[in-house]
């Protein structure tokens, strides 16, 4: 009977408390009768229980949700710098084994390589790096069998050259959720995962957002992206780009101010060599100095380099 009376009193106190609580409060106070035969110091004890609230997830399907095409953002103009926010501090590795990058984001064989290639064996599992919803799951020209996941911060990640797709458009997917099997479909030289990060159609250097070490760290909770990190011409697919994450709009705008230096041409210099050593596109050197790619260089010639 004492146990029954305790349960009735507890239920009554909780019911009464809920009736009295405002929906904006962060904790719930309930009164529990003291049923101990030995402790008579308090007949009623008050206990405070924190209320866990969760914000509703944004409706990421509200705009440009097209499950039939790889890129539904072709006709919009994106203003820079871009702001991306992350609620997670880590991401799920898209492959279960050690991540070996065989080709990076950047200029490759005269063309832009707008993602990174991660080594795998055909049949290896591929998973989503973050929570999201599958926007596209099908065959895409060049990419072969492809899955595109839109995440709750508006960013999309692409998983290309798969051998098998195990999800369909509109499926909700959790971080680390299984998407399919890696492979070699589409325009691919050997089995690998081609991973793309993008925002409203603008491809972003994945290594600017994610640390591809075993720690699986997201670079920052708030990331501002300038065109330097969305243009492959500023990077070399064979080299690691030096990452300096911009975590505020002020820092992003300040970074847009170009720093100019003067380079003196030395014996044996070529435009290609100068551009590669200073990580500057040849086209930018030519534009800054009003010369052509075929223009001969002279020893002692001064070149303006906009870093």
C-alpha positions as CSV (number, residue, x, y, z in Angstrom):
1,X,0.0,0.0,0.0
2,X,2.8,2.4,0.8
3,X,4.3,1.8,-2.7
4,X,0.9,2.4,-4.3
5,X,0.4,5.6,-2.3
6,X,3.9,6.8,-3.3
7,X,3.1,6.1,-7.0
8,X,-0.2,8.0,-6.8
9,X,1.5,10.9,-5.1
10,X,4.3,11.0,-7.6
11,X,1.9,10.9,-10.5
12,X,-0.2,13.6,-9.0
13,X,2.7,15.9,-8.4
14,X,4.1,15.5,-11.9
15,X,0.7,16.1,-13.4
16,X,0.2,19.2,-11.3
17,X,3.7,20.4,-12.2
18,X,3.2,20.1,-15.9
19,X,-0.1,22.0,-15.6
20,X,1.8,24.8,-13.8
21,X,4.9,24.9,-16.1
22,X,5.4,27.4,-18.9
23,X,6.6,25.8,-22.2
24,X,9.6,28.2,-22.2
25,X,11.0,26.8,-18.9
26,X,14.1,24.7,-19.1
27,X,13.5,22.5,-16.0
28,X,10.6,20.7,-14.3
29,X,10.1,20.8,-10.5
30,X,8.3,17.9,-8.9
31,X,7.5,17.2,-5.2
32,X,8.1,13.6,-4.0
33,X,6.7,12.4,-0.7
34,X,9.2,11.1,1.8
35,X,8.3,7.4,2.5
36,X,11.4,6.5,4.5
37,X,10.8,5.0,7.9
38,X,14.1,6.3,9.2
39,X,14.4,9.8,7.8
40,X,11.7,12.1,9.1
41,X,13.5,15.4,8.5
42,X,11.4,16.2,5.4
43,X,7.9,15.0,4.6
44,X,8.1,16.3,1.0
45,X,11.2,16.6,-1.2
46,X,11.4,18.8,-4.2
47,X,13.4,17.6,-7.2
48,X,14.3,19.6,-10.3
49,X,14.6,17.8,-13.6
50,X,16.2,19.6,-16.6
51,X,14.0,19.6,-19.7
52,X,15.7,18.7,-22.9
53,X,14.5,20.7,-25.9
54,X,15.5,20.3,-29.5
55,X,15.2,22.8,-32.3
56,X,13.2,21.7,-35.3
57,X,15.4,20.7,-38.2
58,X,15.4,23.2,-41.1
59,X,13.4,22.3,-44.2
60,X,16.2,21.6,-46.6
61,X,13.8,20.4,-49.2
62,X,12.1,23.7,-49.5
63,X,14.2,25.1,-52.3
64,X,16.0,23.6,-55.4
65,X,15.0,20.1,-54.4
66,X,15.3,18.2,-57.6
67,X,15.9,14.4,-57.4
68,X,16.4,14.0,-61.1
69,X,19.5,16.1,-61.8
70,X,23.0,16.2,-60.2
71,X,23.1,20.0,-59.9
72,X,19.8,21.9,-59.6
73,X,21.6,25.2,-58.9
74,X,22.8,26.0,-62.4
75,X,20.8,29.2,-62.9
76,X,21.5,31.0,-59.6
77,X,24.3,33.4,-58.7
78,X,26.1,32.8,-55.4
79,X,27.6,35.8,-53.5
80,X,30.9,35.5,-51.7
81,X,32.0,35.0,-49.1
82,X,29.8,32.0,-48.2
83,X,29.0,31.1,-44.6
84,X,28.7,27.5,-43.5
85,X,27.8,26.5,-39.9
86,X,28.3,23.0,-38.4
87,X,26.7,21.7,-35.3
88,X,29.1,18.7,-35.2
89,X,32.8,18.9,-34.4
90,X,33.6,15.6,-36.2
91,X,32.4,13.9,-39.3
92,X,32.1,10.2,-40.2
93,X,34.9,8.9,-42.5
94,X,33.3,8.0,-45.8
95,X,35.3,4.8,-45.9
96,X,36.0,2.4,-43.0
97,X,39.8,2.0,-43.7
98,X,42.6,4.6,-43.5
99,X,41.8,7.5,-45.8
100,X,44.4,7.7,-48.6
101,X,43.9,10.7,-50.9
102,X,45.2,9.8,-54.4
103,X,44.2,13.0,-56.1
104,X,43.4,16.3,-54.4
105,X,41.1,19.3,-55.3
106,X,42.8,21.4,-57.9
107,X,44.1,21.8,-61.4
108,X,44.8,18.4,-63.0
109,X,45.9,17.6,-66.5
110,X,44.6,20.9,-67.8
111,X,41.2,20.6,-66.2
112,X,39.6,21.4,-62.8
113,X,39.4,18.5,-60.4
114,X,36.6,19.7,-58.1
115,X,36.8,17.0,-55.4
116,X,39.2,14.6,-53.8
117,X,39.8,11.0,-54.7
118,X,40.0,8.5,-51.8
119,X,41.4,5.1,-52.5
120,X,39.3,2.0,-52.0
121,X,38.6,-1.5,-53.3
122,X,35.5,-2.1,-55.3
123,X,32.9,-3.3,-52.9
124,X,34.1,-1.3,-49.9
125,X,31.3,0.4,-48.0
126,X,30.7,4.1,-48.4
127,X,28.9,6.2,-45.8
128,X,27.6,9.7,-45.3
129,X,29.9,12.1,-43.6
130,X,27.0,14.0,-41.8
131,X,23.2,13.7,-41.2
132,X,21.1,14.7,-44.1
133,X,18.6,13.7,-46.8
134,X,19.5,11.9,-50.1
135,X,18.7,14.3,-52.9
136,X,20.0,12.3,-55.8
137,X,20.7,8.6,-56.2
138,X,21.4,7.4,-59.7
139,X,23.7,7.6,-62.7
140,X,25.4,10.9,-63.4
141,X,27.5,11.5,-66.6
142,X,31.2,11.3,-65.7
143,X,30.5,10.4,-62.1
144,X,28.9,7.1,-62.8
145,X,26.7,5.7,-60.0
146,X,26.3,8.6,-57.7
147,X,24.7,9.6,-54.4
148,X,24.2,13.3,-53.4
149,X,23.3,14.0,-49.7
150,X,22.0,17.5,-48.7
151,X,22.9,18.3,-45.1
152,X,21.0,20.5,-42.7
153,X,23.4,23.4,-43.1
154,X,22.6,23.5,-46.8
155,X,25.9,21.9,-47.9
156,X,25.8,18.9,-50.2
157,X,28.3,16.0,-50.4
158,X,28.6,13.8,-53.5
159,X,29.8,10.2,-53.5
160,X,30.8,9.2,-57.0
161,X,32.0,6.1,-59.0
162,X,30.0,3.7,-56.8
163,X,29.5,0.1,-57.9
164,X,26.2,-0.1,-56.1
165,X,23.7,2.4,-54.6
166,X,21.8,1.3,-51.5
167,X,19.6,4.4,-50.9
168,X,17.0,6.3,-52.9
169,X,16.1,9.9,-53.2
170,X,14.3,11.4,-50.2
171,X,15.8,8.9,-47.8
172,X,16.9,10.4,-44.5
173,X,20.4,9.4,-43.6
174,X,22.3,9.6,-40.4
175,X,26.0,10.5,-40.0
176,X,27.8,7.3,-40.9
177,X,24.8,5.9,-42.6
178,X,25.4,3.4,-45.4
179,X,25.0,4.8,-48.9
180,X,26.4,2.1,-51.2
181,X,29.5,0.3,-52.4
182,X,32.6,1.9,-53.8
183,X,33.6,1.1,-57.4
184,X,34.9,2.4,-60.7
185,X,31.8,3.4,-62.7
186,X,31.7,6.5,-65.0
187,X,34.9,8.3,-66.1
188,X,37.3,6.7,-63.7
189,X,40.8,5.3,-63.8
190,X,40.7,2.6,-61.2
191,X,38.4,2.1,-58.2
192,X,38.2,5.1,-55.8
193,X,35.6,7.3,-54.2
194,X,35.3,10.8,-55.7
195,X,34.1,13.0,-52.8
196,X,32.7,16.5,-53.6
197,X,31.6,19.2,-51.1
198,X,29.4,21.9,-52.5
199,X,27.0,24.7,-51.5
200,X,24.3,25.9,-53.9
201,X,26.3,24.4,-56.7
202,X,29.6,25.9,-55.8
203,X,32.2,23.2,-55.3
204,X,34.3,23.8,-52.2
205,X,37.8,22.4,-51.5
206,X,36.9,19.5,-49.1
207,X,40.1,19.9,-47.2
208,X,39.1,23.4,-46.3
209,X,36.1,22.1,-44.4
210,X,37.3,18.7,-43.2
211,X,40.6,17.5,-41.7
212,X,41.2,14.1,-43.5
213,X,43.5,12.8,-40.7
214,X,42.3,9.9,-38.6
215,X,40.8,12.5,-36.1
216,X,37.9,13.2,-38.6
217,X,37.7,16.8,-37.4
218,X,35.5,19.5,-38.9
219,X,37.8,22.5,-39.3
220,X,35.5,25.0,-37.4
221,X,31.9,25.4,-36.3
222,X,31.6,28.5,-38.5
223,X,33.4,28.6,-41.8
224,X,33.5,31.5,-44.3
225,X,34.4,30.4,-47.9
226,X,36.0,32.8,-50.4
227,X,36.4,32.1,-54.1
228,X,40.0,30.9,-53.4
229,X,38.5,27.7,-52.0
230,X,35.9,27.2,-54.8
231,X,38.2,27.6,-57.8
232,X,40.4,24.6,-58.7
233,X,42.8,26.9,-60.6
234,X,44.2,28.2,-57.3
235,X,45.2,24.6,-56.2
236,X,47.3,21.8,-57.5
237,X,45.8,18.3,-57.4
238,X,49.2,16.8,-56.5
239,X,49.9,19.0,-53.5
240,X,48.4,19.6,-50.1
241,X,46.9,23.2,-50.0
242,X,47.8,25.3,-47.0
243,X,44.6,25.7,-45.1
244,X,43.9,28.8,-43.0
245,X,40.2,28.7,-42.1
246,X,38.3,32.0,-42.0
247,X,36.0,31.9,-39.1
248,X,34.3,35.3,-39.4
249,X,33.0,37.6,-42.1
250,X,35.5,40.2,-41.1
251,X,38.4,37.8,-41.6
252,X,36.9,36.6,-45.0
253,X,36.6,40.2,-46.3
254,X,40.1,41.1,-45.1
255,X,41.5,38.1,-47.0
256,X,40.1,39.5,-50.2
257,X,42.6,42.3,-50.1
258,X,45.3,41.1,-52.4
259,X,48.9,41.3,-51.3
260,X,51.3,42.3,-54.1
261,X,54.9,41.4,-54.2
262,X,57.6,42.0,-56.8
263,X,59.5,39.1,-58.2
264,X,62.8,39.5,-60.1
265,X,63.2,37.0,-62.9
266,X,66.4,34.8,-62.5
267,X,68.3,32.6,-64.9
268,X,66.3,29.5,-65.8
269,X,62.9,30.9,-64.6
270,X,59.8,30.1,-66.5
271,X,56.2,31.3,-66.0
272,X,55.2,27.8,-65.0
273,X,57.9,27.5,-62.4
274,X,57.2,30.9,-60.9
275,X,53.5,30.1,-60.8
276,X,54.0,26.7,-59.2
277,X,56.5,27.9,-56.5
278,X,54.2,30.8,-55.5
279,X,51.0,28.8,-55.9
280,X,49.5,31.4,-58.3
281,X,47.8,30.6,-61.6
282,X,49.8,31.5,-64.7
283,X,46.8,33.4,-66.0
284,X,46.8,35.7,-63.0
285,X,50.5,36.5,-63.5
286,X,49.8,37.3,-67.1
287,X,46.9,39.5,-66.2
288,X,48.7,41.4,-63.5
289,X,51.7,42.1,-65.7
290,X,49.9,42.4,-69.1
291,X,51.9,39.7,-70.8
292,X,51.0,36.5,-72.6
293,X,51.8,32.9,-71.6
294,X,54.1,32.7,-74.6
295,X,56.0,36.0,-73.7
296,X,59.7,35.4,-73.1
297,X,61.1,36.3,-69.7
298,X,64.3,38.3,-69.3
299,X,66.8,38.0,-66.5
300,X,66.2,40.9,-64.1
301,X,62.6,41.5,-65.3
302,X,60.2,42.6,-62.5
303,X,56.9,40.7,-62.2
304,X,54.0,41.7,-60.0
305,X,52.7,38.7,-58.0
306,X,49.2,39.1,-56.4
307,X,49.2,36.6,-53.5
